[in-house]
Amino acid sequence: MRLVRRHPILTLLALGLSLALVAIGASGVVVWRAAHHDDASDVERADAIVVLGAAQYNGTPSPVFRGRLEHAVMLWQQHRSDLVITVGSNQPGDSLEAAAGALHDRGLTSAFLVSDPWHNARIEAIASDLGITGYASATWTSGDTSEETRGRGYVRETFAYLYFRLFGR
């Protein structure tokens, strides 16, 4: 108690830093756990398969996008859904929001969400906010196969997920 009375600003800073570290750690655990669970192992069918975008070059998908597309084809071949929707990457009107609109227009409410595994927690949360029951089914065969690129993906997504939870889109 004496330390708190003598240094209230330092105490508040230490408390704030501690809370921030706990929030970052908890976010990291959520991202890690979501990345290592494929909802397709629990869910037989969904209304659609939504492939989240990545780069393409004059119609040729990047290795990351190719991995996602191949995973979507596998789900489709397993008769998990009759509808596949692809959305772009970082352009107005081509996000998960556009896919949700297309699903709602058809009266559909659920989708397998195909991306890289470290995105699972955030894309399910975004889908839920958009009124879609999202089932993450990520590909592990995309272009991000090195430990370094996967590690960066987990770190980046830990902060992106925390930001989304705190501030929304």
Secondary structure, DSSP 8 states (H G I E B T S, - for coil): -HHHHH-HHHHHHHHHHHHHHHHHHHHHHHHHHHHT--GGGT-S--SEEEE----EETTEE-HHHHHHHHHHHHHHHTTS-S-EEE--SSSTT-SHHHHHHHHHHTT--EEEEES-GGGHHHHHHHHHHTT-EEEE---S-SS--SHHHHHHHHHHHHHHHHHHHHH--
